[in-house]
């Protein structure tokens, strides 16, 4: 028979880079089934381990009653790219993947038709002359293959490497059934008996007709313009009511679950109703010559971007048909899904109305509010980047046609509207947080102060993200047009930050809660100054603000020249006690009548040219929410 024509070491290195530890088990069972074996027994050998730990596999033996290593199979075994089993979808390289996991495989085959016993010591040094053929009285076919001596790739104690599988029979059974489910299902449907026994010591698991679920199927065809041929596909599937939310989807080659498809590629961001599980397997003769040697990928399709006579259909051609067929299968089993999807979509829009256009783009088969928001935000970020790049590019072009320009403007306008909506929603959540804090005894003045503008900070008109550095819009949107704002900073520090130089010496240590400056056209300034008192402040603290605020106004005017109009605010909770103190002051007037839920007072101090307001925090949150709602309603309509 001669030597194998290619170095076995090179073959293993080339073909077995991505082999999984249990691959020899899968391949051995497949070989037995293709040899028409009805009874297959696999005994796993394990190493010793500490009590309480599941031992790991260090080898296994498989015994079957198939046709065995008859003459044609022996010849095929010695030829790398055999054509012997091509009609069965075999590459002839499975035995070399064995050597990626085990250094030694001993094969003993007793053959009735030849009345011979065959011994094959298969290893990296194997050559055809090593096969021993002996006359032997045989009454029943029997083949034994024993795998031993795990390779360093999977186990090397000196390098602390241990990638072996644990000897958990239940898990091994599940993995074998998953890998071979199509082959076993088709055998079951044809009525071809098989009985596969998995053993570890005295324990055993059995795979037979009862282990293989009945599968439903749907077929579709895809026409290729390149070959003028229609390629047939069959989707086998099953739904399982087990509350495990397991989703397994495979593209299958040669009746093996070959290419695992991820959820995103096929539109599964969430689970079926009641967390039911499913398995779906797409089979086609089109896949059968496109898998890799370790049989865990359709390598000829992976990363392929263009069609050819050899590859007339890409994943991008197949996936839409696959998704459509899957959706049909799911809808037949769960007709309530469209209504569920619609409700989840509306919930997502209510949560993030500014992402509405991006949410409605979602074509997933199954949807949840969370999955919709995550993907919509990803689309928004991508659209924002694309819009900016497109707009900047066309602005650099000398000749821009109206249609191109208008499309670019529409694109960037949509992104701008979404960004504005995101900010409006941020504002709404902030208002709600402020409103809730008013009934929380643990939220003191500093909490409220920091919502308006973080303490000990300052901001200038040119600051990037100015709208996120302060939330002075809570009081009035026009206050966001400031040229300079300071929070909890001493007047002396404010003077330095806005570069005011005069000889006036500071003796005062006053520190206004918030000071906001606005430049006028003639170089003069207008000023807004705010004093906070927590909603749980006592009567004396609130009354003290009635003198603190005018003092701060006077000191600022003394040290910072060219200030024209001043608006000053005391912001607190106006309870009955504080209302009594305010109304006993002769210069304050109520801005709302006693029937209104809002509460605020106003006075004008001629000497300082200052308008002073005392406003209840609930009045501020109510007004801010109403202003914000107007913006939100406009965005929702859009």
Beta strands, then each sheet from edge to edge (+ up, - down):
strand 1: 39-46
strand 2: 57-64
strand 3: 102-111
strand 4: 116-122
strand 5: 132-135
strand 6: 142-150
strand 7: 155-156
strand 8: 161-162
strand 9: 195-200
strand 10: 203-207
strand 11: 216-224
strand 12: 229-240
strand 13: 247-253
strand 14: 256-260
strand 15: 277-283
strand 16: 457-460
strand 17: 484-487
strand 18: 514-519
strand 19: 525-532
strand 20: 563-572
strand 21: 589-590
strand 22: 600-605
strand 23: 610-616
sheet 1: 5+ 4- 3+ 6- 2+ 1- 9- 10+
sheet 2: 7+ 8-
sheet 3: 11+ 12- 15+ 13+ 14-
sheet 4: 16+ 17- 18+ 19- 20- 23- 22+ 21-
end
